[in-house]
Amino acid sequence: MPSFTAYNILEVCRQPGCPVCRLEQRYVERYLDNQFYENVNNPDWRNLLRLSLGFCREHAWLAVDERLGDALGFAIIYHDAIGATLECLDKGFPPPTRRWAGRLKRIPEQVRAMVYRAIYALTPRKRCPACQKRDEMTSIIVSSLVESLEQQEMAEALQASDGLCLPHLRLALQAVRDIPSCEMLIAIHRRKLETLQAELAELIRKHDYRFSKDGFGKEGDSWLRAVAMMAGNPKSRQ
């Protein structure tokens, strides 16, 4: 019996792009929406966001662009984050780590302490909570996908999909525990890469003025699919 996550993977395999990227993004959006709705005034979450100085760029603007939080929620979070930064600028700071000590040697000695104090205050002490949640969910999705590969329905869905992007394919290969699953993942994606490479070659050929009247077919957007395959789905297309 497929798990709930496996059912979701089967569903997103019918849509364009890497299914893990798509499902990962869905879970992150749901997480942010729930957190803004339920936990903006939760002391633990607010303290975490003080230490992380809010969200990373990707997830801050995801929440803004998708309206996962409102103006009041953002105001509360970033009032805290800015306050934590200003407080840290005025307080003492721990001695630099060995890595930072090496970097600071490049800075003139007379401003070294001031620069380190500012850098320390401007550096998050905790990771973006949405990034952390994304990685947790990605691990669950990839594990469910790999565990379900022995089921014909999952294998056929993956074959019919655009395939996993390379970053998620690498994670899936690290999760396999048997030779058949490993061989299947490699075989499926080798065929997809070979097909995509052929389409790119055709796109390049048709950009030659001698063949420009041939018109573009499926290969017309192959360059976009190649970027998605190699780097992951663009956030705007998930």
Summary of the structure (lengths in Angstrom):
residues: 238
radius of gyration: 23.2
end to end distance: 27.4
largest distance: 69.3
contacts: 661
relative contact order: 0.14
helix: 75%
strand: 0%
